[in-house]
Amino acid sequence: MTTAALAEQHARQSHPAPSSLPEPGYAARLAHVSKSFGPQQILDDIGLDVAPGEFVTLLGASGCGKSTLLNLVAGLDRPSAGEIDVPGGRPALMFQEHALFPWLTAGRNIELALKLRGLPKSERREEAERLLGLVRLRGAHRKRVHELSGGMRQRVALARALAQDSRLLLMDEPFAALDAITRDVLHEELTRIWAETKVSVLFVTHNVREAVRLAQRVVLLSSRPGRIAREWEVGFPQPRRIEDTDVAGLSVEITEQLRGEIRRHGRHD
Ligand SMILES: Nc1ncnc2c1ncn2[C@@H]1O[C@H](COP(=O)(O)OP(=O)(O)OP(=O)(O)O)[C@@H](O)[C@H]1O
């Protein structure tokens, strides 16, 4: 299935049943989650809460199971053991590939997500314009995907994810394919949008500086199997810059730990 089709299927399934139960104190909870593919154990005994409105980055070496973990939280796959609870219903998803439908305009891509959410037709255009404004693309409603730069496509993809109105946003290396300057700008935008919308974010990356630049909490996964190796609370005020001294200092510390994990994993092979 293409990423676009996967995103659509996911959006179709993403509407929580209304509930009168009291809100739990987390946007996502993973308890003793393990995942194997055949004989290969990828994730082992993961315990993680994402608090409502929290921004968590999940960091780890290539192949350690970050995307696997995100897919489990998204409900695209099931854990081999353990429990995952996402009380606000299916989360919104954003990938490295924009997953926009190329035959639709930017605005129509967003309106489709609004339609799948159940928003009446009469309200979709205005809401799509509002979301385009939120990602600073006001006026791009009629643009086709091929007319947009990589950074603009990711802005539209972000607007489309926000159109689902989910309480949890899952992001899998959404800026990895962008040049450093565009990425920097999108970091700023994402930080602003997160503060404005109060959405909870679980953001996967293998870029340590990006993890520290964005997050309130950085969670480091070990490799083979992926376990939570360590966590850091990042207390520096936002907006941060990737070149800030405190961001750089903590990044050095985390990189050291990540290198240790990679060395340890190498010895086990
Ligand atoms: N559906 C699948 N079937 C079999 N193996 C899989 C499947 N999905 C992932 N894997 C394996 O699980 C391991 C973890 O993959 P995953 O994509 O989660 O890692 P990652 O940390 O996101 O890597 P990267 O940073 O390179 O994207 C890899 O060895 C991968 O080959």
The ligand as an SDF file (V2000), in Angstrom:
LIG
                    3D

 31 33  0  0  0  0  0  0  0  0999 V2000
    7.1690   -5.4740    8.8750 N   0  0  0  0  0  0  0  0  0  0  0  0
    8.3910   -5.8850    9.2010 C   0  0  0  0  0  0  0  0  0  0  0  0
    8.7650   -7.1670    9.0510 N   0  0  0  0  0  0  0  0  0  0  0  0
    9.9960   -7.5940    9.3990 C   0  0  0  0  0  0  0  0  0  0  0  0
   10.9490   -6.8090    9.9470 N   0  0  0  0  0  0  0  0  0  0  0  0
   10.6310   -5.5090   10.1260 C   0  0  0  0  0  0  0  0  0  0  0  0
    9.3470   -4.9700    9.7770 C   0  0  0  0  0  0  0  0  0  0  0  0
    9.3280   -3.6510   10.0890 N   0  0  0  0  0  0  0  0  0  0  0  0
   10.5400   -3.3690   10.6150 C   0  0  0  0  0  0  0  0  0  0  0  0
   11.3260   -4.4830   10.6310 N   0  0  0  0  0  0  0  0  0  0  0  0
   12.6900   -4.5560   11.1650 C   0  0  0  0  0  0  0  0  0  0  0  0
   12.6640   -4.0070   12.4550 O   0  0  0  0  0  0  0  0  0  0  0  0
   13.8930   -3.3130   12.7210 C   0  0  0  0  0  0  0  0  0  0  0  0
   13.5600   -1.9200   13.2040 C   0  0  0  0  0  0  0  0  0  0  0  0
   13.0370   -1.1570   12.1170 O   0  0  0  0  0  0  0  0  0  0  0  0
   12.5100    0.3230   12.3010 P   0  0  0  0  0  0  0  0  0  0  0  0
   12.1370    0.8300   10.9420 O   0  0  0  0  0  0  0  0  0  0  0  0
   11.4760    0.3510   13.3450 O   0  0  0  0  0  0  0  0  0  0  0  0
   13.8110    1.0580   12.8280 O   0  0  0  0  0  0  0  0  0  0  0  0
   14.1110    2.6230   12.9780 P   0  0  0  0  0  0  0  0  0  0  0  0
   14.7400    2.8080   14.3040 O   0  0  0  0  0  0  0  0  0  0  0  0
   12.8830    3.4120   12.6840 O   0  0  0  0  0  0  0  0  0  0  0  0
   15.1890    2.8410   11.8280 O   0  0  0  0  0  0  0  0  0  0  0  0
   15.5580    4.1610   10.9550 P   0  0  0  0  0  0  0  0  0  0  0  0
   16.0530    5.1910   11.9140 O   0  0  0  0  0  0  0  0  0  0  0  0
   16.6490    3.6680   10.0520 O   0  0  0  0  0  0  0  0  0  0  0  0
   14.3140    4.5700   10.2270 O   0  0  0  0  0  0  0  0  0  0  0  0
   14.6970   -3.3760   11.4420 C   0  0  0  0  0  0  0  0  0  0  0  0
   15.6460   -4.4200   11.5780 O   0  0  0  0  0  0  0  0  0  0  0  0
   13.6810   -3.7020   10.3820 C   0  0  0  0  0  0  0  0  0  0  0  0
   14.2620   -4.4410    9.3410 O   0  0  0  0  0  0  0  0  0  0  0  0
  1  2  1  0
  2  3  1  0
  2  7  2  0
  3  4  2  0
  4  5  1  0
  5  6  2  0
  6  7  1  0
  6 10  1  0
  7  8  1  0
  8  9  2  0
  9 10  1  0
 10 11  1  0
 11 12  1  0
 11 30  1  0
 12 13  1  0
 13 14  1  0
 13 28  1  0
 14 15  1  0
 15 16  1  0
 16 17  2  0
 16 18  1  0
 16 19  1  0
 19 20  1  0
 20 21  2  0
 20 22  1  0
 20 23  1  0
 23 24  1  0
 24 25  2  0
 24 26  1  0
 24 27  1  0
 28 29  1  0
 28 30  1  0
 30 31  1  0
M  END
$$$$
